[in-house]
Amino acid sequence: MVILRNKDIKNMSKEELDKKLKELNLELMKMSAQRATHTTPTNPGKIKEIKKTIAKIFTKLNK
């Protein structure tokens, strides 16, 4: 999963942002489940990046 940059988010349509938001929420749920079951995540810093990207998308959608 590629984390989006601000310039990429600005160029996306509302439908694309909604689709990407669903994908990111699903991946965040999977990563959180791994952390909750105490399995070793493949990339522990990715949870923070996903949350930041979700916040960027919400900011763009609310403008």
DRENNUSE-842110 format. One record per residue (C-alpha): residue number from 1; x, y, z negated; residue in three letters. Coordinates in Angstrom, 1 decimal, padded with zeros to 4 digits, m for minus. Layout:
N
i:NUM xx:X yy:Y zz:Z aa:Ala $
...
This chain:
63
i:1 xx:000.0 yy:000.0 zz:000.0 aa:Met $
i:2 xx:001.5 yy:003.3 zz:001.1 aa:Val $
i:3 xx:001.0 yy:006.2 zz:m001.3 aa:Ile $
i:4 xx:m000.3 yy:009.2 zz:000.5 aa:Leu $
i:5 xx:001.4 yy:012.6 zz:000.6 aa:Arg $
i:6 xx:m000.5 yy:015.9 zz:000.4 aa:Asn $
i:7 xx:m000.1 yy:016.7 zz:004.1 aa:Lys $
i:8 xx:m001.5 yy:013.3 zz:005.0 aa:Asp $
i:9 xx:m004.5 yy:013.9 zz:002.7 aa:Ile $
i:10 xx:m005.2 yy:017.3 zz:004.2 aa:Lys $
i:11 xx:m005.4 yy:015.8 zz:007.7 aa:Asn $
i:12 xx:m007.8 yy:013.0 zz:006.8 aa:Met $
i:13 xx:m011.6 yy:013.2 zz:007.3 aa:Ser $
i:14 xx:m014.1 yy:012.7 zz:004.5 aa:Lys $
i:15 xx:m014.9 yy:009.2 zz:005.6 aa:Glu $
i:16 xx:m011.2 yy:008.2 zz:005.7 aa:Glu $
i:17 xx:m010.7 yy:009.7 zz:002.3 aa:Leu $
i:18 xx:m013.7 yy:007.7 zz:000.9 aa:Asp $
i:19 xx:m012.3 yy:004.5 zz:002.4 aa:Lys $
i:20 xx:m008.8 yy:005.1 zz:001.1 aa:Lys $
i:21 xx:m010.3 yy:005.9 zz:m002.4 aa:Leu $
i:22 xx:m012.0 yy:002.5 zz:m002.5 aa:Lys $
i:23 xx:m008.8 yy:000.7 zz:m001.5 aa:Glu $
i:24 xx:m006.8 yy:002.5 zz:m004.1 aa:Leu $
i:25 xx:m009.4 yy:001.8 zz:m006.8 aa:Asn $
i:26 xx:m009.3 yy:m001.9 zz:m005.9 aa:Leu $
i:27 xx:m005.6 yy:m002.0 zz:m006.1 aa:Glu $
i:28 xx:m005.5 yy:m000.1 zz:m009.4 aa:Leu $
i:29 xx:m008.0 yy:m002.6 zz:m010.8 aa:Met $
i:30 xx:m005.7 yy:m005.5 zz:m009.7 aa:Lys $
i:31 xx:m002.6 yy:m003.9 zz:m011.2 aa:Met $
i:32 xx:m004.4 yy:m003.1 zz:m014.5 aa:Ser $
i:33 xx:m005.6 yy:m006.7 zz:m014.7 aa:Ala $
i:34 xx:m002.0 yy:m007.9 zz:m014.3 aa:Gln $
i:35 xx:m000.9 yy:m005.6 zz:m017.1 aa:Arg $
i:36 xx:m003.8 yy:m006.7 zz:m019.3 aa:Ala $
i:37 xx:m002.9 yy:m010.4 zz:m018.9 aa:Thr $
i:38 xx:000.7 yy:m009.7 zz:m019.7 aa:His $
i:39 xx:002.0 yy:m011.0 zz:m016.3 aa:Thr $
i:40 xx:005.0 yy:m009.2 zz:m014.9 aa:Thr $
i:41 xx:003.9 yy:m006.6 zz:m012.4 aa:Pro $
i:42 xx:005.8 yy:m006.4 zz:m009.1 aa:Thr $
i:43 xx:006.3 yy:m002.7 zz:m009.4 aa:Asn $
i:44 xx:005.3 yy:m001.2 zz:m012.8 aa:Pro $
i:45 xx:005.6 yy:002.4 zz:m011.6 aa:Gly $
i:46 xx:003.0 yy:001.9 zz:m008.9 aa:Lys $
i:47 xx:000.1 yy:002.3 zz:m011.3 aa:Ile $
i:48 xx:001.1 yy:005.8 zz:m012.0 aa:Lys $
i:49 xx:001.5 yy:006.6 zz:m008.3 aa:Glu $
i:50 xx:m001.9 yy:005.2 zz:m007.5 aa:Ile $
i:51 xx:m003.6 yy:007.3 zz:m010.3 aa:Lys $
i:52 xx:m001.9 yy:010.4 zz:m008.9 aa:Lys $
i:53 xx:m003.0 yy:009.7 zz:m005.4 aa:Thr $
i:54 xx:m006.6 yy:009.1 zz:m006.6 aa:Ile $
i:55 xx:m006.5 yy:012.5 zz:m008.3 aa:Ala $
i:56 xx:m005.2 yy:014.2 zz:m005.1 aa:Lys $
i:57 xx:m008.0 yy:012.6 zz:m003.1 aa:Ile $
i:58 xx:m010.7 yy:013.7 zz:m005.7 aa:Phe $
i:59 xx:m009.2 yy:017.2 zz:m005.6 aa:Thr $
i:60 xx:m009.5 yy:017.4 zz:m001.8 aa:Lys $
i:61 xx:m013.0 yy:016.0 zz:m001.8 aa:Leu $
i:62 xx:m014.2 yy:018.6 zz:m004.4 aa:Asn $
i:63 xx:m012.9 yy:021.6 zz:m002.4 aa:Lys $
